Amino acid sequence: MLRYNLIICGILAASITSFAAGNGVTAPSKSAKILEIIADSGPISPDYAKSKTDSILSAITPGKVPQPITPQSAKAQAEAAVKDLETLQHYSADKSFERGEWDKTVASLDKSIMLNNEGVDKYALAAWLLWSTGKHDEAIGYYNKMILANPNNPDAYFEYGFYYVTQKNDKEAVRWLQTAVALGLKSPKRHLYGHALKRLGMKEEALAFWKKVLVEEPGNEVARNEVEKLLNPDVVKTGETPTAVPPLDTTATATILYPTIVPTAPKNNVVEPAPAPTTNIKDPVMNK
């Protein structure tokens, strides 16, 4: 409903601006007029939008008859108006961030999300500002909305997993990072998954992951070093020269123990990550 109302308001503003420009009338900027109308209108219907447009146009240019616009033109102008408003919210968020006004930054980001809920950065920044100031429940709410709006974007699952890494909860981080990797997350971001597996003591899963990375990126030194550490843990600890990593069979990728995960569909707007790899080890974070 909100987005519908914004589009109607966008048509209003675009129509006024277009009509005023076509008749030599000096009108407020489109963005300013959009904000003014939205602040004054509330929920409006198309019929009320038309009458309000006529009323405003009459006030701007007494005696002038509004020139109709086609539905296609109205749609294009409305989309441009909504985009302008989204840009304004981005600008407002940037300025609030520069001033250290975190609550105002989050409020502007939230308005931007209402106008366009696609993408990851807006959600991630709002969530980061919230949990950095101790508002973890609100931050998780933004992460959940981010996943719902971007269910096939690996970066969305990465951001959620990264949050749990910062909270030293590798068990929960692995659940989200596993889905991110399965959806195609690339290096170096996907390295976080392998490191989290290792910290949890899931050495076989970590080794399978790093081997797969090496198959896909033979020159990945991080992956090669991690494979060496996992294959020669005692040697690495004593400072001896580790055994060279054996060549990988790039034709046998299908046999590598690597999870193929499909994100669980959200139920009642509650997002569930992919299940974590099964293991009998204790979680060093939760100690159980």
N, C-alpha and C positions, 0 to 999 in steps of 0.2 A: 504494500500500500504506500509506504513511504517513497519508494522509487517512482511509483506511478504518479504520485503528487508532484515529485520533483520534475518529472518529465513534462507534466502539464504546466508547471510554473516556468519551465524552460521554454515551452511554446509561447507562453505569454510574453516573456522577456524578449525572445527572438522576434516575435511578431511586432512588438512595439519598436524595437531597434530598427528592424527592416523597414517598417512603415515610416518611421521618423526620418530615416536616412533618405528614403525615396522621395520625401516631400520637403526636403530642405529644412527639417526641424532639428534643432540641437537637443539631443536627448542624453540622459546619463549613460555611462558606459554599460555595456551588456552585463558584465559581471556584477556591477553595483546594483543594477535594476533587478537582476535575478535574486540577489540577497534581500533586497527591499521587499519584493513580492512574496518570497517564501516566508519571510518573517511576519508578513501581514495576512497571509492567505489561510494557512492551515489546510486541512483536507478539502479539496475542491473537486467538483465534477467537471467534465468537458463543457456542459451547458453553462455552468457558472463561470468557467474560464473564459468562454466567449463573451459573456456579458461584462465581465471584469475588464477584458481587453478593450471592448468598445468604450467602456466608461473611462479608462485611462487615456485612450487615444483621443476621446472627445475633450478631455481636460488639457491634453497637450496641444491639440490643434482644433480649436472650436470651428465648426462648420465643415471640417474635412470628413470625408467618408472613408473608413478603413478599406484598404484594398485586400481582398481575400488572397490567401496563399494556398497552394496545392497541398494535399496531405503529405506527399513525398518531401516537399520543401519544408513543411512544418516539422516532420520527423527529423530531417537532417539538421535543422536549426536547433531543435530541442536537444539532440544528442550533443551538438557543439556547445550549447549552453550548459548542459550537465558536466561536460568535460571541463569547461571553464571553471565551474564551481569546484570540481575536484582539484583542479590546479590551485585554486585559491586556498583550499584546505591544506594542500601540501606546503604551500608558502607559509601559511599560518603555523603549521607544525614546525617548520624549519626555524622560524623566528622565535617561537616559544622555546625550542630546544637550545638555541643560542643563548637565551636569557636564563636557562636553567629552570624553566617553568614546566616541570614534568607533567603535572596534571593537565595543563592546557595543551601540551604536546599530544598526550594520549587522547584528549577530547577531539582535537583536530584530526588525528589519524582515524578515530572512530567514525567521524563524519565522512572522511574520504572512503572508508570501507563501505559505508552505506551507499555511497554513490557508485562504487565499483568494487565488488568483493573479490575480484580475481587478483592473483599475485600473492607473494609471500612477504615481501619486505615490510609492508605497513603493519601486518600482524606481528612480525618478529620484533620490530622496534617497539611497538606498544607493549608487548609482553616483557621485553627486556627491561624497559623503564619501570614496569610494575613490579617484577620480582626483585629488581635491584633495590627497590624501596620497601621491600618486605611484603608486597601484596601478591603472594604466590597464587592464591585461589583465583584472583582476577586474571593473572597472567595465564594460568592454565585455561581459563575460559577463552582467551584470545587464541591460544594454540589449538584448541578444539574447533573454534570457528574457522581457523586457517585450514585445517584438514578438511572440514566439510566443504569449504569453498574451492579447495584445490586437491581433490582426492587422488589424482594421478601425478602430482608434482613431487618428485623425490626431495626437493629442497624443503618442502613443508614438513616432511617426516624428519629430515635432518635437523631442522631447527628445534623440533620438539625433543629429539634425542639429545641434542647439544645442551638443552636446558637441564636435562637430568644428569649429564656429565658434570656440569658446573655445580650441581647439588650433590655430587659424589654418590650418585645412585646408578651405578653401572647396570644393575639388573634391569631397571626400567628403561635406561638409555638403549640397551641392546634391542629391546622390543621394537622401538621406533626406528632405530638405525638399520635394523634388519630389513624392514619394509622399504626404507629409503634406498638401500643397496639393490634390493630386488627390482625396484622401479627404475634402476639405471643411474643411481648416484655415481658420479665420477670422482677420481682422485683429484686433489688430496682429501676432499671431504670424507670420502668413504673410508679413509684410513682410521677414522675415529671408531668405526665399528670393530676393526681388528684389534685395536688397542683395548677397547672395552671388554671384548671377549677374553683377551689375555689376562686382564686384571681380575676377571671373574674366575680364573683358573680353567677356562674352557679351551684347553690347549689344542685339542684335535680340531675343534671348529675354527679356532684362530688360524691354525696351520692351513686348513683347507681354504680359508678365505685368502690368506696371503699368497698361496700358490696360484689361486685363480687370478689374482691381481697380476702376478708375474707372467702368467700365460698371456694376458691381455696387454701388459706393459712390460716387456722384457727388460727395459732400461730403468724400471722403478727401483731405486736404491733402497728406499724405505722398506718396500716389500721384501727385497732380497735380504736385508739385514734382519728383518723380523723372522724370516724363515730360518736363517742361520741360528738365531737365538733360540728358536723353538726346537730345532733339531739337535743343537749342541748346548743345552742349558748349563751343564756342569763345566764344560770347557770354557765357555764364555765367562763364568764366574771366577775361575782360577786364573784368567788372563792368558791361557794358552791359545795357540793359533787354532781356530775352528776348522773343521772339515769343510771343504768347499761344497756349496749347494749343488746337488746333482742336476744335470740338465733336465728340463721339464718337457714332457711329451705334449706338444701343443695339439695333437690330434685326439687326446684323451680327455678333453675338458668335460665331457659328459659324465665321466666317472668321478670327478672331484666332488667331495661331499660339500655341497654348497646349496643353501636353501633357496627354493623358488617360492616366494611368498606373494599371495594376493591379499591386498588390504581388506580387512573385515568391513563390510558395509555398515555404516552408522545406523543405530536404532534409537529412535526418539531423540535425535540430535546428540547422542552420546557416542563419542568416537572410541573405537577399540583398536589398538595396534595389533600387528601380527603377533602370534604367540612366540615366546622366546624359545630358542633351541632347548630341547629337553636335556637335563643332566641331573646327576644325583649330588653334585657338589653343593656346599653351603654358600650362601651369598655373603661375601665378606663385608658388604655394606650393611645389610639388614641383620647379619649374624644369625641367620636361620636357614 
